[in-house]
Amino acid sequence: MAPKLPDIIAALQQDMGPAEVHALALRVRLNTGVDILGADAPASPDTETLERVMGALAAMGHDVSPAL
Amino acid sequence: MSGTTTAAFRSARSAAPDTEHAIDEVLDGLGDSPGELVVFFASPAHDGPRVAAALQARHPDASVIGCTDAGEFTESGTGTLGISAAALPTEIITRAESVLADFSGGFEVGLARALMQLEVQWGWPLRQLDPSRHVGLALMDGTHGCEERVNELLGNLAPFLTFVGGSAGDDLAFSETTVLGAGQATTHGAVLTLLEVAVPFTVVKSCAFEPIGTTLRVTRADVGERIVWELDGRPAVERYAEAVGVDPDDLADAFMVSPLGLMIDGEPWIRSPQQLVEGGGIKFYCEVLEGVDMEVMHSTDLIGETERAIDGARERLGGQASGALLFNCILRRLQMDAEGTADAFTAAFGGLPVCGFHTYGESYIGHINQTLTGVVFGRSASS
């Protein structure tokens, strides 16, 4: 089953605290346009959006796919 | 020559084309008070290492950093082919450490080595420093497209610290830029400086754009080359031109006032197109990822927004600002040149001593365009 945004956040929180995840989320939003943590986070992002977020995270040094 | 002195922050600018003459004017403007941090921005027509050496000789205990530019400014005015500089004493900056990251032998190795050196010099991991007392400056070369990678690694290594800065310029030649720091210089790299600040400080980010209500999806891009090939599944030039209502042949003329960007919490974050690319693509001043939905923007009141940004910073500092280091996009300078508002730009600082340069890109959280970024320093309670 495809991961959801909360799965991605949970994967990130395995390695970093809430404040660091928050800071990372802003950088992800600046790169991808997708809010993964805040009030504008999509309730049901499509697969393409999730792949874009995960790709951006990987490029930023945070590959979450092994944890999903 | 012009120079300004306050209780703490000194700025100076010279428009002299001769380097020795310009150095003399800048040194006169900065005065003799010791600086913990000395910053300069110089036209590539000047001998940058010579400028750095002269400032270091006058301020032997200071970290001296600088870069080439596409114009420089202080609160007294803005121009090209000159030098701007600032000296920040221990009343503002209690400690400054700089490293030069040279990417000519490889980006990853060069940056990792520099950041490790910065932590060794500081004696403490960057991620453990108090972000209310520390801020970073990032001066990057403006022609190799490494800014996104630098910002990402800084964000990972120091997620709680703010780094602001700009990409060095070369008076619009787009050929070679230079950053200088730690007694060295490179045309392919960055100078990273960590500051321990004795006074309150705040970051400014100002850009004068609003969305026109049209969103374009990037459907094909060469991220590394910063080229967007398709928007909404159509050739980028064709779709962009349609969105801003111009003929494709005239699209480049519309770039300055109609860039693309993201709206985040009501704030525009700009991605500026640079030039048309044969085959229907558009090269940008920063990376644009496939799949991103970007708003078509339209310029508003650059001078008014600048004034509001500086006023807002003053308010956040309790009305007690002592000076600012600012990084202003070259496209904003070109817009001001076209509109005849260069004097209004520096007047928007309201007399606040500043030192800045016109950049090939601005850094704050990421690499952004057509923006004014910087750090504004407050005053100590006793001053």
Interface residues (C-beta under 8 A of the other chain):
Chain A: M16 A19 E20 A23 L24 L26 R27 R29 L30 N31 T32 G33 D35 E48 T49 R52 A56 A59 M60 G61 H62
Chain B: N151 E152 L153 G155 N156 P159 F160 L262 I264 W269 E287 L289 E290 G291 V292 D293 M294 I365 G366 I368
